[in-house]
Amino acid sequence: MKRFLAVAVLMLSVFALAVTFLGTMAVTSTDAYAAPCRCPLVYSPVLCPNGKTYSNLCLAKCNHQTNCTPLPVF
């Protein structure tokens, strides 16, 4: 029983570390004329006037896009 609890605690610790690490990751977009842009890993797609779809509004703004329209997520 003690071994089972030790394994369970270890697995929960690894899971908590993985969630923490993934939550702090960010997508970085670089532009030759600007500092790197950091955006969260959130999927909320937007369609911009340049015809491209970006995974979220932050990435669209990093690519100098305005007037983007949110797309439905199914």
PQR file with spaces between the fields and no chain letter, atoms N, CA, C, O and H, PARSE charges and radii, in Angstrom:
ATOM       1  N    MET     1       0.823   -1.193    0.000 -0.4000 1.5000
ATOM       2  CA   MET     1       0.000    0.000    0.000 -0.0000 2.0000
ATOM       3  C    MET     1       0.867    1.258    0.000  0.5500 1.7000
ATOM       4  O    MET     1       0.560    2.233   -0.686 -0.5500 1.4000
ATOM       5  N    LYS     2       1.951    1.227    0.773 -0.4000 1.5000
ATOM       6  CA   LYS     2       2.835    2.396    0.822 -0.0000 2.0000
ATOM       7  C    LYS     2       3.489    2.631   -0.537  0.5500 1.7000
ATOM       8  O    LYS     2       3.665    3.772   -0.964 -0.5500 1.4000
ATOM       9  H    LYS     2       2.200    0.435    1.331  0.4000 1.0000
ATOM      10  N    ARG     3       3.845    1.545   -1.204 -0.4000 1.5000
ATOM      11  CA   ARG     3       4.462    1.677   -2.529 -0.0000 2.0000
ATOM      12  C    ARG     3       3.475    2.279   -3.521  0.5500 1.7000
ATOM      13  O    ARG     3       3.847    3.128   -4.331 -0.5500 1.4000
ATOM      14  H    ARG     3       3.702    0.618   -0.856  0.4000 1.0000
ATOM      15  N    PHE     4       2.229    1.849   -3.464 -0.4000 1.5000
ATOM      16  CA   PHE     4       1.193    2.393   -4.332 -0.0000 2.0000
ATOM      17  C    PHE     4       1.028    3.895   -4.105  0.5500 1.7000
ATOM      18  O    PHE     4       0.945    4.660   -5.066 -0.5500 1.4000
ATOM      19  H    PHE     4       1.926    1.159   -2.806  0.4000 1.0000
ATOM      20  N    LEU     5       0.980    4.321   -2.845 -0.4000 1.5000
ATOM      21  CA   LEU     5       0.833    5.743   -2.544 -0.0000 2.0000
ATOM      22  C    LEU     5       2.038    6.536   -3.017  0.5500 1.7000
ATOM      23  O    LEU     5       1.890    7.654   -3.511 -0.5500 1.4000
ATOM      24  H    LEU     5       1.047    3.700   -2.064  0.4000 1.0000
ATOM      25  N    ALA     6       3.228    5.970   -2.873 -0.4000 1.5000
ATOM      26  CA   ALA     6       4.434    6.658   -3.316 -0.0000 2.0000
ATOM      27  C    ALA     6       4.415    6.841   -4.836  0.5500 1.7000
ATOM      28  O    ALA     6       4.777    7.904   -5.340 -0.5500 1.4000
ATOM      29  H    ALA     6       3.348    5.061   -2.472  0.4000 1.0000
ATOM      30  N    VAL     7       3.999    5.815   -5.555 -0.4000 1.5000
ATOM      31  CA   VAL     7       3.918    5.905   -7.020 -0.0000 2.0000
ATOM      32  C    VAL     7       2.851    6.915   -7.429  0.5500 1.7000
ATOM      33  O    VAL     7       3.063    7.693   -8.359 -0.5500 1.4000
ATOM      34  H    VAL     7       3.705    4.951   -5.145  0.4000 1.0000
ATOM      35  N    ALA     8       1.717    6.913   -6.753 -0.4000 1.5000
ATOM      36  CA   ALA     8       0.641    7.854   -7.063 -0.0000 2.0000
ATOM      37  C    ALA     8       1.091    9.293   -6.830  0.5500 1.7000
ATOM      38  O    ALA     8       0.815   10.167   -7.651 -0.5500 1.4000
ATOM      39  H    ALA     8       1.545    6.281   -5.997  0.4000 1.0000
ATOM      40  N    VAL     9       1.776    9.543   -5.727 -0.4000 1.5000
ATOM      41  CA   VAL     9       2.271   10.894   -5.437 -0.0000 2.0000
ATOM      42  C    VAL     9       3.292   11.310   -6.485  0.5500 1.7000
ATOM      43  O    VAL     9       3.281   12.456   -6.934 -0.5500 1.4000
ATOM      44  H    VAL     9       2.000    8.833   -5.060  0.4000 1.0000
ATOM      45  N    LEU    10       4.166   10.407   -6.878 -0.4000 1.5000
ATOM      46  CA   LEU    10       5.159   10.705   -7.897 -0.0000 2.0000
ATOM      47  C    LEU    10       4.486   11.042   -9.230  0.5500 1.7000
ATOM      48  O    LEU    10       4.874   11.998   -9.900 -0.5500 1.4000
ATOM      49  H    LEU    10       4.176    9.476   -6.513  0.4000 1.0000
ATOM      50  N    MET    11       3.486   10.260   -9.608 -0.4000 1.5000
ATOM      51  CA   MET    11       2.789   10.508  -10.869 -0.0000 2.0000
ATOM      52  C    MET    11       2.070   11.856  -10.840  0.5500 1.7000
ATOM      53  O    MET    11       2.093   12.589  -11.828 -0.5500 1.4000
ATOM      54  H    MET    11       3.171    9.482   -9.063  0.4000 1.0000
ATOM      55  N    LEU    12       1.439   12.185   -9.728 -0.4000 1.5000
ATOM      56  CA   LEU    12       0.763   13.474   -9.615 -0.0000 2.0000
ATOM      57  C    LEU    12       1.762   14.624   -9.667  0.5500 1.7000
ATOM      58  O    LEU    12       1.465   15.676  -10.233 -0.5500 1.4000
ATOM      59  H    LEU    12       1.420   11.590   -8.925  0.4000 1.0000
ATOM      60  N    SER    13       2.929   14.437   -9.088 -0.4000 1.5000
ATOM      61  CA   SER    13       3.961   15.478   -9.122 -0.0000 2.0000
ATOM      62  C    SER    13       4.434   15.716  -10.548  0.5500 1.7000
ATOM      63  O    SER    13       4.586   16.861  -10.974 -0.5500 1.4000
ATOM      64  H    SER    13       3.170   13.582   -8.628  0.4000 1.0000
ATOM      65  N    VAL    14       4.666   14.640  -11.280 -0.4000 1.5000
ATOM      66  CA   VAL    14       5.101   14.769  -12.674 -0.0000 2.0000
ATOM      67  C    VAL    14       4.014   15.444  -13.502  0.5500 1.7000
ATOM      68  O    VAL    14       4.313   16.301  -14.334 -0.5500 1.4000
ATOM      69  H    VAL    14       4.543   13.710  -10.934  0.4000 1.0000
ATOM      70  N    PHE    15       2.768   15.069  -13.285 -0.4000 1.5000
ATOM      71  CA   PHE    15       1.660   15.687  -14.002 -0.0000 2.0000
ATOM      72  C    PHE    15       1.579   17.181  -13.694  0.5500 1.7000
ATOM      73  O    PHE    15       1.387   17.987  -14.604 -0.5500 1.4000
ATOM      74  H    PHE    15       2.526   14.372  -12.609  0.4000 1.0000
ATOM      75  N    ALA    16       1.723   17.558  -12.428 -0.4000 1.5000
ATOM      76  CA   ALA    16       1.656   18.971  -12.045 -0.0000 2.0000
ATOM      77  C    ALA    16       2.790   19.762  -12.690  0.5500 1.7000
ATOM      78  O    ALA    16       2.587   20.893  -13.131 -0.5500 1.4000
ATOM      79  H    ALA    16       1.879   16.903  -11.688  0.4000 1.0000
ATOM      80  N    LEU    17       3.975   19.175  -12.745 -0.4000 1.5000
ATOM      81  CA   LEU    17       5.099   19.858  -13.392 -0.0000 2.0000
ATOM      82  C    LEU    17       4.846   20.034  -14.887  0.5500 1.7000
ATOM      83  O    LEU    17       5.154   21.085  -15.450 -0.5500 1.4000
ATOM      84  H    LEU    17       4.141   18.256  -12.387  0.4000 1.0000
ATOM      85  N    ALA    18       4.290   19.019  -15.526 -0.4000 1.5000
ATOM      86  CA   ALA    18       4.007   19.098  -16.959 -0.0000 2.0000
ATOM      87  C    ALA    18       2.970   20.172  -17.245  0.5500 1.7000
ATOM      88  O    ALA    18       3.125   20.940  -18.194 -0.5500 1.4000
ATOM      89  H    ALA    18       4.039   18.166  -15.069  0.4000 1.0000
ATOM      90  N    VAL    19       1.925   20.239  -16.448 -0.4000 1.5000
ATOM      91  CA   VAL    19       0.886   21.250  -16.644 -0.0000 2.0000
ATOM      92  C    VAL    19       1.467   22.643  -16.429  0.5500 1.7000
ATOM      93  O    VAL    19       1.164   23.569  -17.181 -0.5500 1.4000
ATOM      94  H    VAL    19       1.799   19.615  -15.677  0.4000 1.0000
ATOM      95  N    THR    20       2.301   22.788  -15.405 -0.4000 1.5000
ATOM      96  CA   THR    20       2.926   24.087  -15.141 -0.0000 2.0000
ATOM      97  C    THR    20       3.822   24.493  -16.295  0.5500 1.7000
ATOM      98  O    THR    20       3.792   25.646  -16.725 -0.5500 1.4000
ATOM      99  H    THR    20       2.547   22.035  -14.794  0.4000 1.0000
ATOM     100  N    PHE    21       4.623   23.560  -16.805 -0.4000 1.5000
ATOM     101  CA   PHE    21       5.533   23.868  -17.910 -0.0000 2.0000
ATOM     102  C    PHE    21       4.769   24.248  -19.162  0.5500 1.7000
ATOM     103  O    PHE    21       5.104   25.239  -19.811 -0.5500 1.4000
ATOM     104  H    PHE    21       4.648   22.624  -16.455  0.4000 1.0000
ATOM     105  N    LEU    22       3.749   23.479  -19.515 -0.4000 1.5000
ATOM     106  CA   LEU    22       2.977   23.757  -20.722 -0.0000 2.0000
ATOM     107  C    LEU    22       2.198   25.058  -20.602  0.5500 1.7000
ATOM     108  O    LEU    22       1.991   25.750  -21.599 -0.5500 1.4000
ATOM     109  H    LEU    22       3.477   22.674  -18.988  0.4000 1.0000
ATOM     110  N    GLY    23       1.769   25.394  -19.405 -0.4000 1.5000
ATOM     111  CA   GLY    23       1.036   26.636  -19.199 -0.0000 2.0000
ATOM     112  C    GLY    23       1.902   27.870  -19.363  0.5500 1.7000
ATOM     113  O    GLY    23       1.394   28.950  -19.664 -0.5500 1.4000
ATOM     114  H    GLY    23       1.937   24.832  -18.595  0.4000 1.0000
ATOM     115  N    THR    24       3.221   27.717  -19.167 -0.4000 1.5000
ATOM     116  CA   THR    24       4.102   28.876  -19.282 -0.0000 2.0000
ATOM     117  C    THR    24       4.732   28.986  -20.659  0.5500 1.7000
ATOM     118  O    THR    24       5.400   29.976  -20.953 -0.5500 1.4000
ATOM     119  H    THR    24       3.634   26.840  -18.923  0.4000 1.0000
ATOM     120  N    MET    25       4.530   27.980  -21.511 -0.4000 1.5000
ATOM     121  CA   MET    25       5.072   28.056  -22.862 -0.0000 2.0000
ATOM     122  C    MET    25       4.352   29.129  -23.648  0.5500 1.7000
ATOM     123  O    MET    25       3.179   29.408  -23.400 -0.5500 1.4000
ATOM     124  H    MET    25       3.986   27.175  -21.272  0.4000 1.0000
ATOM     125  N    ALA    26       5.035   29.720  -24.575 -0.4000 1.5000
ATOM     126  CA   ALA    26       4.424   30.745  -25.409 -0.0000 2.0000
ATOM     127  C    ALA    26       4.950   30.608  -26.827  0.5500 1.7000
ATOM     128  O    ALA    26       6.073   30.155  -27.047 -0.5500 1.4000
ATOM     129  H    ALA    26       5.988   29.493  -24.776  0.4000 1.0000
ATOM     130  N    VAL    27       4.145   30.997  -27.757 -0.4000 1.5000
ATOM     131  CA   VAL    27       4.559   31.016  -29.152 -0.0000 2.0000
ATOM     132  C    VAL    27       5.263   32.334  -29.383  0.5500 1.7000
ATOM     133  O    VAL    27       4.753   33.386  -28.999 -0.5500 1.4000
ATOM     134  H    VAL    27       3.233   31.366  -27.577  0.4000 1.0000
ATOM     135  N    THR    28       6.411   32.292  -29.999 -0.4000 1.5000
ATOM     136  CA   THR    28       7.180   33.495  -30.238 -0.0000 2.0000
ATOM     137  C    THR    28       7.199   33.798  -31.726  0.5500 1.7000
ATOM     138  O    THR    28       7.516   32.933  -32.543 -0.5500 1.4000
ATOM     139  H    THR    28       6.825   31.437  -30.311  0.4000 1.0000
ATOM     140  N    SER    29       6.862   35.010  -32.065 -0.4000 1.5000
ATOM     141  CA   SER    29       6.890   35.464  -33.444 -0.0000 2.0000
ATOM     142  C    SER    29       7.919   36.576  -33.538  0.5500 1.7000
ATOM     143  O    SER    29       7.899   37.504  -32.729 -0.5500 1.4000
ATOM     144  H    SER    29       6.604   35.712  -31.402  0.4000 1.0000
ATOM     145  N    THR    30       8.813   36.501  -34.504 -0.4000 1.5000
ATOM     146  CA   THR    30       9.818   37.544  -34.636 -0.0000 2.0000
ATOM     147  C    THR    30       9.611   38.315  -35.925  0.5500 1.7000
ATOM     148  O    THR    30       9.151   37.776  -36.933 -0.5500 1.4000
ATOM     149  H    THR    30       8.830   35.747  -35.161  0.4000 1.0000
ATOM     150  N    ASP    31       9.949   39.543  -35.868 -0.4000 1.5000
ATOM     151  CA   ASP    31       9.861   40.442  -37.011 -0.0000 2.0000
ATOM     152  C    ASP    31      11.236   41.082  -37.151  0.5500 1.7000
ATOM     153  O    ASP    31      11.881   41.376  -36.144 -0.5500 1.4000
ATOM     154  H    ASP    31      10.322   39.981  -35.049  0.4000 1.0000
ATOM     155  N    ALA    32      11.685   41.298  -38.353 -0.4000 1.5000
ATOM     156  CA   ALA    32      13.020   41.850  -38.570 -0.0000 2.0000
ATOM     157  C    ALA    32      13.163   43.241  -37.951  0.5500 1.7000
ATOM     158  O    ALA    32      14.281   43.669  -37.665 -0.5500 1.4000
ATOM     159  H    ALA    32      11.161   41.058  -39.170  0.4000 1.0000
ATOM     160  N    TYR    33      12.063   43.946  -37.742 -0.4000 1.5000
ATOM     161  CA   TYR    33      12.125   45.321  -37.256 -0.0000 2.0000
ATOM     162  C    TYR    33      11.645   45.483  -35.815  0.5500 1.7000
ATOM     163  O    TYR    33      11.630   46.598  -35.294 -0.5500 1.4000
ATOM     164  H    TYR    33      11.155   43.598  -37.974  0.4000 1.0000
ATOM     165  N    ALA    34      11.257   44.397  -35.172 -0.4000 1.5000
ATOM     166  CA   ALA    34      10.704   44.508  -33.823 -0.0000 2.0000
ATOM     167  C    ALA    34      11.244   43.410  -32.918  0.5500 1.7000
ATOM     168  O    ALA    34      11.813   42.417  -33.371 -0.5500 1.4000
ATOM     169  H    ALA    34      11.270   43.491  -35.595  0.4000 1.0000
ATOM     170  N    ALA    35      11.047   43.624  -31.632 -0.4000 1.5000
ATOM     171  CA   ALA    35      11.438   42.626  -30.640 -0.0000 2.0000
ATOM     172  C    ALA    35      10.513   41.415  -30.761  0.5500 1.7000
ATOM     173  O    ALA    35       9.412   41.531  -31.301 -0.5500 1.4000
ATOM     174  H    ALA    35      10.585   44.431  -31.264  0.4000 1.0000
ATOM     175  N    PRO    36      10.944   40.265  -30.268 -0.5600 1.5000
ATOM     176  CA   PRO    36      10.079   39.080  -30.327  0.2800 2.0000
ATOM     177  C    PRO    36       8.743   39.327  -29.620  0.5500 1.7000
ATOM     178  O    PRO    36       8.672   40.060  -28.634 -0.5500 1.4000
ATOM     179  N    CYS    37       7.731   38.723  -30.126 -0.4000 1.5000
ATOM     180  CA   CYS    37       6.382   38.865  -29.578 -0.0000 2.0000
ATOM     181  C    CYS    37       6.014   37.547  -28.919  0.5500 1.7000
ATOM     182  O    CYS    37       6.138   36.493  -29.544 -0.5500 1.4000
ATOM     183  H    CYS    37       7.789   38.128  -30.927  0.4000 1.0000
ATOM     184  N    ARG    38       5.558   37.583  -27.658 -0.4000 1.5000
ATOM     185  CA   ARG    38       5.194   36.362  -26.942 -0.0000 2.0000
ATOM     186  C    ARG    38       3.677   36.278  -26.816  0.5500 1.7000
ATOM     187  O    ARG    38       3.020   37.218  -26.368 -0.5500 1.4000
ATOM     188  H    ARG    38       5.457   38.438  -27.151  0.4000 1.0000
ATOM     189  N    CYS    39       3.136   35.132  -27.219 -0.4000 1.5000
ATOM     190  CA   CYS    39       1.692   34.921  -27.152 -0.0000 2.0000
ATOM     191  C    CYS    39       1.394   33.606  -26.450  0.5500 1.7000
ATOM     192  O    CYS    39       2.192   32.671  -26.524 -0.5500 1.4000
ATOM     193  H    CYS    39       3.669   34.368  -27.583  0.4000 1.0000
ATOM     194  N    PRO    40       0.257   33.522  -25.768 -0.5600 1.5000
ATOM     195  CA   PRO    40      -0.111   32.269  -25.098  0.2800 2.0000
ATOM     196  C    PRO    40      -0.511   31.197  -26.104  0.5500 1.7000
ATOM     197  O    PRO    40      -0.887   31.497  -27.237 -0.5500 1.4000
ATOM     198  N    LEU    41      -0.424   29.958  -25.674 -0.4000 1.5000
ATOM     199  CA   LEU    41      -0.830   28.833  -26.517 -0.0000 2.0000
ATOM     200  C    LEU    41      -2.326   28.592  -26.354  0.5500 1.7000
ATOM     201  O    LEU    41      -2.754   27.577  -25.804 -0.5500 1.4000
ATOM     202  H    LEU    41      -0.118   29.715  -24.753  0.4000 1.0000
ATOM     203  N    VAL    42      -3.095   29.533  -26.837 -0.4000 1.5000
ATOM     204  CA   VAL    42      -4.553   29.461  -26.759 -0.0000 2.0000
ATOM     205  C    VAL    42      -5.077   29.401  -28.185  0.5500 1.7000
ATOM     206  O    VAL    42      -4.734   30.239  -29.018 -0.5500 1.4000
ATOM     207  H    VAL    42      -2.747   30.357  -27.285  0.4000 1.0000
ATOM     208  N    TYR    43      -5.912   28.401  -28.460 -0.4000 1.5000
ATOM     209  CA   TYR    43      -6.470   28.276  -29.803 -0.0000 2.0000
ATOM     210  C    TYR    43      -7.815   28.984  -29.852  0.5500 1.7000
ATOM     211  O    TYR    43      -8.821   28.479  -29.353 -0.5500 1.4000
ATOM     212  H    TYR    43      -6.191   27.720  -27.782  0.4000 1.0000
ATOM     213  N    SER    44      -7.811   30.140  -30.451 -0.4000 1.5000
ATOM     214  CA   SER    44      -9.007   30.941  -30.661 -0.0000 2.0000
ATOM     215  C    SER    44      -8.827   31.607  -32.016  0.5500 1.7000
ATOM     216  O    SER    44      -8.497   32.791  -32.080 -0.5500 1.4000
ATOM     217  H    SER    44      -6.994   30.550  -30.856  0.4000 1.0000
ATOM     218  N    PRO    45      -9.040   30.865  -33.107 -0.5600 1.5000
ATOM     219  CA   PRO    45      -8.651   31.308  -34.443  0.2800 2.0000
ATOM     220  C    PRO    45      -9.334   32.592  -34.908  0.5500 1.7000
ATOM     221  O    PRO    45     -10.497   32.862  -34.607 -0.5500 1.4000
ATOM     222  N    VAL    46      -8.555   33.362  -35.653 -0.4000 1.5000
ATOM     223  CA   VAL    46      -9.063   34.593  -36.252 -0.0000 2.0000
ATOM     224  C    VAL    46      -8.659   34.626  -37.717  0.5500 1.7000
ATOM     225  O    VAL    46      -7.577   34.169  -38.086 -0.5500 1.4000
ATOM     226  H    VAL    46      -7.611   33.143  -35.898  0.4000 1.0000
ATOM     227  N    LEU    47      -9.540   35.172  -38.545 -0.4000 1.5000
ATOM     228  CA   LEU    47      -9.267   35.357  -39.974 -0.0000 2.0000
ATOM     229  C    LEU    47      -8.983   36.827  -40.191  0.5500 1.7000
ATOM     230  O    LEU    47      -9.773   37.686  -39.801 -0.5500 1.4000
ATOM     231  H    LEU    47     -10.418   35.544  -38.245  0.4000 1.0000
ATOM     232  N    CYS    48      -7.845   37.118  -40.819 -0.4000 1.5000
ATOM     233  CA   CYS    48      -7.420   38.507  -41.006 -0.0000 2.0000
ATOM     234  C    CYS    48      -7.584   38.930  -42.467  0.5500 1.7000
ATOM     235  O    CYS    48      -7.694   38.085  -43.356 -0.5500 1.4000
ATOM     236  H    CYS    48      -7.203   36.420  -41.136  0.4000 1.0000
ATOM     237  N    PRO    49      -7.599   40.236  -42.705 -0.5600 1.5000
ATOM     238  CA   PRO    49      -7.798   40.747  -44.064  0.2800 2.0000
ATOM     239  C    PRO    49      -6.755   40.273  -45.077  0.5500 1.7000
ATOM     240  O    PRO    49      -7.009   40.310  -46.281 -0.5500 1.4000
ATOM     241  N    ASN    50      -5.583   39.825  -44.605 -0.4000 1.5000
ATOM     242  CA   ASN    50      -4.574   39.329  -45.545 -0.0000 2.0000
ATOM     243  C    ASN    50      -4.898   37.922  -46.035  0.5500 1.7000
ATOM     244  O    ASN    50      -4.146   37.354  -46.828 -0.5500 1.4000
ATOM     245  H    ASN    50      -5.377   39.794  -43.627  0.4000 1.0000
ATOM     246  N    GLY    51      -6.030   37.346  -45.563 -0.4000 1.5000
ATOM     247  CA   GLY    51      -6.462   36.023  -45.994 -0.0000 2.0000
ATOM     248  C    GLY    51      -5.900   34.887  -45.170  0.5500 1.7000
ATOM     249  O    GLY    51      -6.218   33.726  -45.427 -0.5500 1.4000
ATOM     250  H    GLY    51      -6.641   37.807  -44.920  0.4000 1.0000
ATOM     251  N    LYS    52      -5.070   35.192  -44.184 -0.4000 1.5000
ATOM     252  CA   LYS    52      -4.477   34.151  -43.342 -0.0000 2.0000
ATOM     253  C    LYS    52      -5.284   33.977  -42.071  0.5500 1.7000
ATOM     254  O    LYS    52      -5.902   34.916  -41.570 -0.5500 1.4000
ATOM     255  H    LYS    52      -4.811   36.135  -43.976  0.4000 1.0000
ATOM     256  N    THR    53      -5.265   32.750  -41.557 -0.4000 1.5000
ATOM     257  CA   THR    53      -5.893   32.446  -40.285 -0.0000 2.0000
ATOM     258  C    THR    53      -4.783   32.266  -39.259  0.5500 1.7000
ATOM     259  O    THR    53      -3.841   31.504  -39.476 -0.5500 1.4000
ATOM     260  H    THR    53      -4.762   31.986  -41.964  0.4000 1.0000
ATOM     261  N    TYR    54      -4.902   32.969  -38.148 -0.4000 1.5000
ATOM     262  CA   TYR    54      -3.942   32.873  -37.048 -0.0000 2.0000
ATOM     263  C    TYR    54      -4.621   32.149  -35.889  0.5500 1.7000
ATOM     264  O    TYR    54      -5.839   32.238  -35.729 -0.5500 1.4000
ATOM     265  H    TYR    54      -5.668   33.588  -37.972  0.4000 1.0000
ATOM     266  N    SER    55      -3.848   31.442  -35.092 -0.4000 1.5000
ATOM     267  CA   SER    55      -4.442   30.648  -34.020 -0.0000 2.0000
ATOM     268  C    SER    55      -5.023   31.496  -32.894  0.5500 1.7000
ATOM     269  O    SER    55      -5.851   31.003  -32.128 -0.5500 1.4000
ATOM     270  H    SER    55      -2.860   31.370  -35.222  0.4000 1.0000
ATOM     271  N    ASN    56      -4.614   32.749  -32.773 -0.4000 1.5000
ATOM     272  CA   ASN    56      -5.240   33.660  -31.812 -0.0000 2.0000
ATOM     273  C    ASN    56      -4.947   35.105  -32.213  0.5500 1.7000
ATOM     274  O    ASN    56      -4.104   35.367  -33.071 -0.5500 1.4000
ATOM     275  H    ASN    56      -3.941   33.149  -33.395  0.4000 1.0000
ATOM     276  N    LEU    57      -5.648   36.023  -31.588 -0.4000 1.5000
ATOM     277  CA   LEU    57      -5.526   37.437  -31.933 -0.0000 2.0000
ATOM     278  C    LEU    57      -4.136   37.982  -31.610  0.5500 1.7000
ATOM     279  O    LEU    57      -3.638   38.859  -32.315 -0.5500 1.4000
ATOM     280  H    LEU    57      -6.333   35.810  -30.892  0.4000 1.0000
ATOM     281  N    CYS    58      -3.511   37.476  -30.564 -0.4000 1.5000
ATOM     282  CA   CYS    58      -2.171   37.936  -30.206 -0.0000 2.0000
ATOM     283  C    CYS    58      -1.187   37.678  -31.347  0.5500 1.7000
ATOM     284  O    CYS    58      -0.400   38.558  -31.697 -0.5500 1.4000
ATOM     285  H    CYS    58      -3.915   36.763  -29.991  0.4000 1.0000
ATOM     286  N    LEU    59      -1.226   36.482  -31.927 -0.4000 1.5000
ATOM     287  CA   LEU    59      -0.326   36.176  -33.043 -0.0000 2.0000
ATOM     288  C    LEU    59      -0.645   37.031  -34.264  0.5500 1.7000
ATOM     289  O    LEU    59       0.260   37.417  -35.004 -0.5500 1.4000
ATOM     290  H    LEU    59      -1.866   35.767  -31.643  0.4000 1.0000
ATOM     291  N    ALA    60      -1.911   37.325  -34.476 -0.4000 1.5000
ATOM     292  CA   ALA    60      -2.284   38.196  -35.590 -0.0000 2.0000
ATOM     293  C    ALA    60      -1.701   39.590  -35.381  0.5500 1.7000
ATOM     294  O    ALA    60      -1.164   40.193  -36.311 -0.5500 1.4000
ATOM     295  H    ALA    60      -2.645   37.011  -33.875  0.4000 1.0000
ATOM     296  N    LYS    61      -1.811   40.096  -34.158 -0.4000 1.5000
ATOM     297  CA   LYS    61      -1.257   41.422  -33.862 -0.0000 2.0000
ATOM     298  C    LYS    61       0.258   41.427  -33.995  0.5500 1.7000
ATOM     299  O    LYS    61       0.837   42.422  -34.431 -0.5500 1.4000
ATOM     300  H    LYS    61      -2.248   39.606  -33.403  0.4000 1.0000
ATOM     301  N    CYS    62       0.903   40.330  -33.627 -0.4000 1.5000
ATOM     302  CA   CYS    62       2.357   40.233  -33.774 -0.0000 2.0000
ATOM     303  C    CYS    62       2.768   40.309  -35.243  0.5500 1.7000
ATOM     304  O    CYS    62       3.875   40.737  -35.572 -0.5500 1.4000
ATOM     305  H    CYS    62       0.433   39.522  -33.273  0.4000 1.0000
ATOM     306  N    ASN    63       1.869   39.892  -36.105 -0.4000 1.5000
ATOM     307  CA   ASN    63       2.123   39.955  -37.546 -0.0000 2.0000
ATOM     308  C    ASN    63       1.502   41.201  -38.166  0.5500 1.7000
ATOM     309  O    ASN    63       1.263   41.254  -39.373 -0.5500 1.4000
ATOM     310  H    ASN    63       0.970   39.544  -35.838  0.4000 1.0000
ATOM     311  N    HIS    64       1.245   42.193  -37.334 -0.4000 1.5000
ATOM     312  CA   HIS    64       0.762   43.511  -37.773 -0.0000 2.0000
ATOM     313  C    HIS    64      -0.574   43.453  -38.500  0.5500 1.7000
ATOM     314  O    HIS    64      -0.798   44.197  -39.454 -0.5500 1.4000
ATOM     315  H    HIS    64       1.440   42.150  -36.354  0.4000 1.0000
ATOM     316  N    GLN    65      -1.463   42.568  -38.049 -0.4000 1.5000
ATOM     317  CA   GLN    65      -2.786   42.446  -38.653 -0.0000 2.0000
ATOM     318  C    GLN    65      -3.826   43.123  -37.768  0.5500 1.7000
ATOM     319  O    GLN    65      -3.787   42.988  -36.545 -0.5500 1.4000
ATOM     320  H    GLN    65      -1.281   41.963  -37.274  0.4000 1.0000
ATOM     321  N    THR    66      -4.737   43.834  -38.371 -0.4000 1.5000
ATOM     322  CA   THR    66      -5.844   44.468  -37.646 -0.0000 2.0000
ATOM     323  C    THR    66      -7.161   44.078  -38.324  0.5500 1.7000
ATOM     324  O    THR    66      -7.163   43.524  -39.423 -0.5500 1.4000
ATOM     325  H    THR    66      -4.769   43.943  -39.364  0.4000 1.0000
ATOM     326  N    ASN    67      -8.245   44.364  -37.674 -0.4000 1.5000
ATOM     327  CA   ASN    67      -9.595   44.064  -38.197 -0.0000 2.0000
ATOM     328  C    ASN    67      -9.777   42.585  -38.482  0.5500 1.7000
ATOM     329  O    ASN    67     -10.378   42.215  -39.490 -0.5500 1.4000
ATOM     330  H    ASN    67      -8.243   44.814  -36.780  0.4000 1.0000
ATOM     331  N    CYS    68      -9.267   41.740  -37.607 -0.4000 1.5000
ATOM     332  CA   CYS    68      -9.410   40.281  -37.752 -0.0000 2.0000
ATOM     333  C    CYS    68     -10.761   39.844  -37.201  0.5500 1.7000
ATOM     334  O    CYS    68     -11.281   40.429  -36.251 -0.5500 1.4000
ATOM     335  H    CYS    68      -8.779   42.041  -36.788  0.4000 1.0000
ATOM     336  N    THR    69     -11.315   38.809  -37.811 -0.4000 1.5000
ATOM     337  CA   THR    69     -12.636   38.295  -37.424 -0.0000 2.0000
ATOM     338  C    THR    69     -12.470   36.956  -36.725  0.5500 1.7000
ATOM     339  O    THR    69     -11.807   36.063  -37.253 -0.5500 1.4000
ATOM     340  H    THR    69     -10.893   38.334  -38.582  0.4000 1.0000
ATOM     341  N    PRO    70     -13.074   36.799  -35.522 -0.5600 1.5000
ATOM     342  CA   PRO    70     -13.012   35.506  -34.834  0.2800 2.0000
ATOM     343  C    PRO    70     -13.729   34.428  -35.648  0.5500 1.7000
ATOM     344  O    PRO    70     -14.766   34.689  -36.258 -0.5500 1.4000
ATOM     345  N    LEU    71     -13.177   33.228  -35.653 -0.4000 1.5000
ATOM     346  CA   LEU    71     -13.794   32.091  -36.328 -0.0000 2.0000
ATOM     347  C    LEU    71     -14.407   31.166  -35.300  0.5500 1.7000
ATOM     348  O    LEU    71     -13.890   31.056  -34.188 -0.5500 1.4000
ATOM     349  H    LEU    71     -12.335   33.016  -35.157  0.4000 1.0000
ATOM     350  N    PRO    72     -15.504   30.496  -35.643 -0.5600 1.5000
ATOM     351  CA   PRO    72     -16.108   29.566  -34.685  0.2800 2.0000
ATOM     352  C    PRO    72     -15.225   28.336  -34.491  0.5500 1.7000
ATOM     353  O    PRO    72     -14.589   27.851  -35.426 -0.5500 1.4000
ATOM     354  N    VAL    73     -15.204   27.849  -33.260 -0.4000 1.5000
ATOM     355  CA   VAL    73     -14.457   26.632  -32.937 -0.0000 2.0000
ATOM     356  C    VAL    73     -15.475   25.564  -32.589  0.5500 1.7000
ATOM     357  O    VAL    73     -16.295   25.743  -31.688 -0.5500 1.4000
ATOM     358  H    VAL    73     -15.721   28.243  -32.500  0.4000 1.0000
ATOM     359  N    PHE    74     -15.417   24.452  -33.309 -0.4000 1.5000
ATOM     360  CA   PHE    74     -16.393   23.381  -33.092 -0.0000 2.0000
ATOM     361  C    PHE    74     -15.821   22.330  -32.200  0.5500 1.7000
ATOM     362  O    PHE    74     -16.492   21.343  -31.899 -0.5500 1.4000
ATOM     363  H    PHE    74     -14.750   24.307  -34.040  0.4000 1.0000
